[in-house]
Amino acid sequence: MSARILIVDDLAPNVHLLKVKLQAEYYDVVTARSGHEAIKIAEKERLDLILMDAMMPGIDGFEACATIKQKPSTWHVPVIMVTALEETKDRIRGLEAGADDFITKPIDDFNLMARVRSLLRLKMTTDQLLSHSKHEAVDSQALMSKIGARKAKILIVEDHVKHAEKMAQPLRQNHTVRIETDPIKALRAAKAGMDLAIVSLVSDSFDGLRACASLRFDEKTRDIPILVIGDPEDTSRFVRAYDIGINDTVMRPIETQELKARVNTLLKRKFYEDSLRDNFNENLEMVVADPLTGLGNRRYFERAIYPFFDALETKEIPFSVMVFDIDHFKRVNDILGHDMGDQILKEIAARLATNMRAVDVVSRYGGEEFMIAMPKTNEADALVAADRVRSLIAGTPVFVDGQALRITTSAGVAQVQKGEQLRDVFKRADDALYKAKHGGRNQVVSASYKEAA
C-alpha cells in the first residue's frame, strides 16, 4: 500500500537506514531531525505513520509523541516509538504518551515492516470511515476522549488457565473478561460480541496463529482488534501474526502496566471506529431512507431496481411499477393540519409495505406519492395487486388522535418495456395515475388502458 511516513531521529545514519528500508517498499518518506521539526511537519503534511526515535536532544520522542497525539489535527496519525531502551517502564511511558507501537534497536526488517503494514491498515480504515461519515479528525478528538472510559468485553484465548487468570485480573477492574481454552468456543464467543481478543501464541493445545486467522476470516469477527502474547525470541511467529492482521503484541513475561496500556490503546481505537461506523450507517440511512415513514426514498428506489432492468434486458424477466397517491391529501393538510397529515402518511406507508411482497421495492417518492416495483410481474398481475392494496386502504379507517378517517388512494400501473429507463416507465405510470384521479379517484388504472372513443 502507498503511504507517507515521517522518520524522526537526530542521527543522520539512523534516518538514512530507515529511509532506505522504507523506500525499498515504495513508501513516500519524509524526515525530521528533532521533536520540534516533527511536530511542525505533522501539522503541515498529510502523514500516514510516524517512526519516532525516543531519545533526542531538546524535546525527546516521548514529549513529541504526546504533543502530536494531543493536537486535534494530528492525534489520529499512528506513531511507532523506536529506541535502544528495553526497559518495560520506557515502553509504558511511550504507550502512555500515545504511541501505537514500540520497536527496539537493532531493528529487525521483517518485524518493522510487519508493524508498519499493520498500523497503515489501521490508518487507512480510520481515514475511510472519517471520509464516509463526513467527520474531520479535528472534530473527532472530543469523541475519542469521551469513549476512552467505556467498559469493554475482552476475550482471552489461552489454554493455561493460571496465565489467563493473571492477565484477566487487572483488566477486570474496568472491563468484563471471558477466558476460553478452546479456540472453537472462543470464536463462538467472539461472534456473540467482543471488543478485544487476547490470543496466546504459546498455548500447548491449539495453534494461536490459526485462532487469529479464524477471527480475521469470519465476517462477524474480522473487525475485533487482536492482541497476541508470545515469547521475545519467536520473531517469525510475530511477523506471521502481523501478516494475518493482528493489531499488537505483548512479550512474556507480561508486565501488568504494559498490558493495560496496550489494551486501552486498542479499545480506544475500536470504540472510535465503531462510532464512525455507526455515524456512517446513520448518514447512509438518512441518504436512502425517508425519515417520516421509514420507507426507502427516491434515491433508494432508483438504486434498488437496477437489477430488475438488467434481468429484463438479459433474461427477459418482466417487472412492473406502480405509483400510489393519497386522494385529496392537500385538503387533509389544510383542514386537519400537517401533523395529522404526517400521521396519515405514516399509516398509508405502513399499509403499503405490509401488503406487498417481501421482494417488492416500496418507497416514498415524494410528498404523498409512493412508488412500488414488482419483479417478475406483468402489468395485469400488478394491476390486480395494486387494486387489492387500494381496496384494503379504502376499506379500513385510519385512526389518528382518536378520529376514524376514511382515506383513499389512486394508482397508476405500468409494465417496463425493454429499452426503457426509469423516467420512461415512471411517466407512463404517472399518466395512468392522472387518469385514475380524473376518473373519480379511489381506483387503479394501467398504462395500457385505452379510454373508449
C-alpha positions in Angstrom: 0.0 0.0 0.0 1.3 3.5 -0.8 1.7 5.8 2.3 3.7 8.8 3.5 5.9 8.0 6.5 7.7 10.5 8.7 11.1 9.4 10.2 12.2 11.4 13.2 15.8 10.9 14.5 18.6 13.3 15.4 21.2 10.9 14.0 21.7 11.1 10.2 22.8 7.4 9.8 19.7 6.2 11.6 17.5 8.3 9.4 19.3 7.1 6.2 19.0 3.5 7.2 15.3 3.6 7.9 14.7 5.8 4.8 16.3 3.2 2.5 14.3 0.3 4.1 11.0 2.1 3.6 11.7 3.5 0.2 12.6 -0.1 -0.9 9.0 -0.9 0.0 7.8 2.1 -2.2 6.7 4.3 0.7 6.9 8.1 0.4 9.4 9.1 3.2 9.6 12.5 5.0 12.4 13.1 7.6 12.9 15.3 10.6 15.9 15.7 12.9 14.2 16.9 16.1 11.0 16.7 18.0 10.1 20.3 17.2 10.6 19.7 13.5 8.5 16.6 13.6 5.6 18.5 15.3 5.7 21.2 12.6 5.8 18.7 9.7 2.9 16.7 11.2 0.8 19.8 11.3 1.5 20.8 7.7 1.9 17.5 5.9 -0.6 14.6 5.3 1.1 11.7 7.1 0.0 8.1 7.4 2.6 7.0 10.0 5.4 8.4 12.2 8.6 6.5 13.2 9.8 8.4 16.2 13.2 7.9 17.9 12.7 8.1 21.7 16.0 9.7 22.7 16.7 13.1 21.1 18.1 16.4 22.4 15.6 19.1 23.3 12.1 17.6 23.0 12.6 13.9 23.2 10.4 11.4 21.3 8.1 10.8 24.2 7.3 14.5 24.5 7.0 15.0 20.7 4.6 12.0 20.5 2.5 13.3 23.4 2.2 16.7 21.7 1.2 15.2 18.3 -1.4 13.0 20.0 -2.8 15.9 21.9 -3.3 18.1 18.8 -6.8 17.8 17.2 -5.3 17.7 13.6 -2.7 15.0 14.2 -3.9 12.8 17.1 -5.1 10.1 14.7 -1.7 9.5 13.0 -0.2 6.3 14.2 3.2 6.6 16.0 5.8 3.8 16.4 8.5 4.7 19.0 12.0 3.5 18.0 14.6 3.2 20.7 17.5 1.2 22.1 15.9 1.2 25.5 14.5 -2.2 26.6 13.1 -1.2 30.0 9.4 -2.0 30.4 8.9 1.4 32.0 10.1 3.1 28.8 7.6 1.0 26.8 4.8 2.0 29.2 6.0 5.7 29.0 5.8 5.6 25.2 2.3 4.0 25.2 1.0 6.5 27.8 2.4 9.3 25.6 0.1 7.9 22.9 2.4 5.7 20.9 0.7 3.0 19.0 3.6 0.6 19.0 7.2 0.2 20.2 10.3 -1.2 18.4 13.7 -1.6 19.9 17.1 -1.3 18.2 18.7 -3.0 16.4 15.7 -3.0 14.2 14.7 -6.3 12.6 13.5 -5.6 9.0 10.7 -8.2 8.9 9.4 -7.1 12.3 9.5 -3.4 11.4 7.7 -3.9 8.1 5.0 -6.1 9.7 4.2 -3.5 12.3 4.3 -0.7 9.7 1.8 -2.5 7.4 -0.4 -3.3 10.4 -0.6 0.4 11.5 -1.1 1.6 7.9 -4.1 -0.7 7.6 -5.5 0.8 10.7 -4.9 4.4 9.5 -6.4 3.6 6.1 -9.6 2.2 7.8 -9.8 5.3 10.0 -9.4 7.6 7.0 -12.1 5.8 5.1 -14.5 5.9 8.0 -13.8 9.6 8.6 -14.4 10.3 4.9 -17.6 8.3 4.7 -19.0 9.7 7.9 -18.2 13.3 6.8 -16.2 13.7 10.1 -12.9 15.6 10.4 -10.1 14.4 12.6 -10.1 17.9 14.2 -13.8 17.4 15.2 -13.3 13.8 16.4 -10.8 14.3 19.3 -13.6 15.1 21.7 -15.3 11.9 20.7 -12.1 9.9 21.2 -11.7 11.3 24.8 -15.4 10.6 25.6 -15.2 6.9 24.6 -12.0 6.2 26.4 -13.8 5.3 29.6 -16.2 2.8 28.1 -16.4 -0.7 29.6 -15.4 -3.4 27.2 -15.9 -7.1 26.7 -12.5 -8.8 26.4 -11.9 -12.4 25.3 -8.7 -14.2 26.4 -7.8 -17.3 24.4 -5.3 -19.3 26.4 -5.1 -22.9 27.4 -3.1 -22.3 30.6 -5.8 -21.1 33.0 -3.4 -19.7 35.6 -1.7 -17.5 32.9 -5.1 -16.4 31.6 -6.4 -15.5 35.1 -3.2 -13.5 35.8 -3.9 -11.4 32.6 -7.6 -11.1 33.4 -7.3 -9.9 37.0 -6.0 -6.3 36.3 -8.3 -6.0 33.3 -11.4 -6.9 35.3 -11.1 -3.6 37.2 -12.6 -1.8 34.3 -13.8 -4.4 31.8 -15.7 -7.7 31.5 -13.3 -10.5 30.8 -14.1 -14.0 29.4 -11.5 -16.8 29.3 -11.7 -19.6 26.7 -9.2 -22.5 26.5 -10.8 -23.9 23.3 -10.4 -21.8 20.1 -13.7 -23.1 18.6 -15.6 -21.9 21.7 -13.5 -18.7 21.6 -14.6 -18.0 18.0 -18.2 -18.6 19.0 -17.9 -16.2 21.9 -16.3 -13.6 19.6 -19.2 -13.9 17.2 -21.6 -13.2 20.1 -19.9 -9.8 20.6 -16.4 -8.9 21.9 -14.4 -5.7 21.8 -11.0 -7.2 22.0 -9.4 -10.6 21.7 -6.1 -11.5 23.5 -4.7 -14.7 21.9 -1.7 -16.7 23.2 0.8 -17.9 20.7 2.4 -20.2 23.2 -0.5 -22.5 24.0 0.1 -26.2 24.0 -3.3 -27.4 22.8 -4.0 -25.1 19.9 -2.3 -23.0 17.2 -2.6 -19.4 18.2 -1.9 -18.2 14.7 -4.8 -20.3 13.3 -7.0 -18.9 16.0 -6.1 -15.4 14.9 -6.7 -16.3 11.2 -10.2 -17.6 12.1 -11.0 -14.4 13.8 -9.9 -12.4 10.8 -11.6 -14.7 8.3 -15.0 -14.6 9.8 -17.2 -11.6 8.7 -18.6 -11.2 12.2 -15.2 -11.0 14.0 -12.8 -9.5 11.4 -13.1 -6.0 13.0 -12.2 -7.2 16.5 -8.7 -6.0 17.5 -6.3 -8.8 18.3 -3.5 -8.6 20.9 -1.2 -11.6 20.8 1.0 -12.9 23.6 4.3 -14.6 22.9 8.0 -15.1 23.7 10.5 -12.4 22.7 12.7 -14.8 20.6 9.8 -16.0 18.5 10.1 -13.2 16.0 8.9 -15.2 13.0 5.6 -16.1 14.6 5.0 -12.4 15.5 5.7 -11.4 11.9 3.3 -14.0 10.6 0.7 -12.8 13.1 1.0 -9.3 11.8 0.6 -10.6 8.2 -2.6 -12.3 9.3 -3.8 -9.0 10.6 -3.3 -8.8 14.4 -3.0 -5.4 15.9 -0.5 -5.5 18.7 1.8 -7.8 20.7 2.9 -8.3 24.3 6.1 -10.2 25.2 6.3 -12.7 28.1 6.8 -12.2 31.0 3.8 -9.9 30.9 4.1 -6.6 32.7 0.7 -5.6 34.0 1.0 -1.9 33.3 2.2 -2.5 29.7 -0.7 -4.9 29.1 -3.2 -2.4 30.4 -1.7 0.4 28.3 -1.8 -1.7 25.1 -5.4 -2.9 25.9 -6.6 0.7 26.5 -5.0 1.9 23.2 -6.6 -0.8 21.2 -10.0 -0.3 22.8 -10.0 3.4 22.2 -9.3 2.8 18.5 -12.0 0.1 18.4 -14.7 2.3 20.1 -13.7 5.2 17.9 -14.0 3.2 14.7 -17.4 1.8 15.9 -18.6 5.3 16.5 -17.6 6.3 13.0 -19.2 3.2 11.5 -22.4 4.0 13.4 -22.3 7.6 12.2 -21.7 6.4 8.6 -24.5 3.9 8.7 -26.8 6.6 10.2 -25.8 9.0 7.4 -26.3 6.3 4.8 -29.7 5.5 6.2 -30.6 9.2 6.0 -29.5 9.3 2.4 -31.6 6.4 1.3 -34.5 6.4 3.8 -37.4 8.7 4.2 -37.2 10.0 7.8 -41.0 10.3 8.2 -42.2 6.9 7.0 -39.1 4.8 7.3 -39.5 3.6 3.7 -36.8 4.0 1.1 -36.7 7.3 -0.6 -36.4 8.2 -4.3 -32.7 7.6 -4.4 -33.1 4.2 -2.7 -35.8 3.2 -5.2 -33.7 4.2 -8.2 -30.7 2.1 -6.9 -32.8 -0.9 -5.8 -34.4 -1.5 -9.1 -31.2 -1.6 -11.2 -31.1 -5.4 -11.1 -34.7 -5.6 -12.4 -33.7 -3.6 -15.5 -30.7 -5.9 -16.0 -32.9 -9.1 -15.7 -35.4 -7.7 -18.2 -32.7 -6.9 -20.8 -30.6 -10.1 -20.4 -33.2 -12.7 -19.4 -36.4 -11.0 -20.4 -37.8 -11.3 -16.9 -40.7 -8.8 -16.6 -41.3 -6.3 -13.9 -43.9 -3.6 -13.3 -44.1 -0.4 -11.4 -47.0 1.4 -9.7 -47.4 4.9 -8.4 -49.8 5.4 -5.5 -51.1 8.8 -4.5 -53.3 9.7 -1.5 -56.6 11.3 -2.7 -57.4 14.9 -1.6 -54.3 15.0 0.6 -53.9 18.7 0.2 -57.4 19.2 1.6 -56.5 16.9 4.6 -53.4 19.0 5.4 -55.4 22.3 5.1 -58.3 21.1 7.3 -56.6 18.8 9.8 -53.1 20.3 9.8 -49.7 19.0 8.8 -49.2 16.9 12.0 -52.3 15.0 11.2 -51.2 14.7 7.6 -47.9 13.2 8.7 -49.7 10.6 10.8 -51.8 9.6 7.7 -48.6 9.4 5.5 -47.0 7.0 8.0 -50.1 4.9 8.2 -50.5 4.6 4.5 -46.8 3.8 4.1 -47.1 1.0 6.7 -50.1 -0.5 4.8 -48.3 -0.4 1.5 -45.2 -2.0 3.0 -47.1 -4.8 4.8 -49.4 -5.7 2.0 -46.8 -6.1 -0.7 -44.4 -9.0 -1.2 -41.0 -9.1 0.5 -39.3 -8.9 -2.9 -41.2 -5.8 -3.9 -39.5 -2.4 -3.6 -41.7 0.2 -1.8 -40.6 3.8 -1.4 -41.9 7.2 -0.7 -41.2 9.0 -3.9 -42.1 12.5 -2.7 -45.0 14.3 -1.0 -48.0 12.0 -0.8 -46.7 9.9 -3.7 -45.4 6.3 -3.3 -43.6 4.2 -5.9 -43.6 0.4 -5.9 -41.6 -2.0 -8.1 -42.8 -5.6 -8.5 -40.2 -8.0 -10.0 -41.3 -11.0 -12.1 -44.7 -9.4 -12.5 -46.5 -8.4 -15.7 -48.9 -5.5 -15.9 -52.1 -7.5 -15.5 -50.9 -9.1 -12.3 -49.5 -5.8 -11.0 -52.9 -4.2 -11.7 -54.6 -6.9 -9.5 -52.1 -6.4 -6.7 -52.4 -2.6 -6.8 -56.2 -2.8 -6.7 -56.2 -5.2 -3.8 -54.0 -2.8 -1.8 -56.2 0.1 -2.8 -59.3 -1.7 -1.6 -57.6 -2.6 1.8 -56.7 1.0 2.4 -60.1 2.3 1.5 -61.9 -0.3 3.5 -60.1 0.2 6.8 -60.3 3.6 8.6 -57.1 5.4 9.6 -57.2 6.3 13.3 -55.4 9.5 14.2 -55.8 11.1 17.6 -58.9 9.1 18.2 -60.5 10.1 15.0 -61.5 7.5 12.4 -60.7 8.8 8.9 -61.6 7.3 5.6 -58.6 7.7 3.4 -58.5 6.5 -0.2 -55.7 6.2 -2.8 -55.4 6.1 -6.6 -52.7 4.3 -8.5 -51.2 4.0 -12.0 -49.5 0.8 -13.1 -47.1 0.1 -16.0 -45.0 -2.8 -17.1 -41.5 -1.9 -18.0 -40.6 -2.4 -21.7 -37.1 -3.4 -23.0 -35.0 -0.4 -23.7 -36.9 1.9 -21.3 -35.3 3.8 -18.5 -36.9 4.6 -15.2 -38.1 8.1 -16.3 -39.9 6.5 -19.3 -41.9 4.0 -17.3 -42.5 6.4 -14.5 -44.1 8.8 -17.0 -46.4 6.1 -18.3 -47.4 5.0 -14.7 -47.8 8.7 -13.7 -50.0 9.3 -16.7 -52.1 6.3 -15.7 -52.4 7.8 -12.2 -53.6 11.0 -13.7 -56.4 9.1 -15.5 -57.3 7.4 -12.2 -57.5 10.8 -10.4 -59.6 12.4 -13.1 -61.8 9.4 -13.5 -63.1 9.7 -9.9 -60.2 8.7 -7.6 -60.0 5.6 -5.4 -59.2 3.4 -8.4 -56.3 1.9 -10.3 -55.6 2.4 -14.0 -53.0 0.6 -16.1 -50.8 2.3 -18.6 -52.1 0.1 -21.4 -55.7 1.1 -20.7 -57.4 2.8 -23.6 -60.4 5.0 -23.0 -63.4 4.3 -25.2 -63.7 6.8 -28.1 
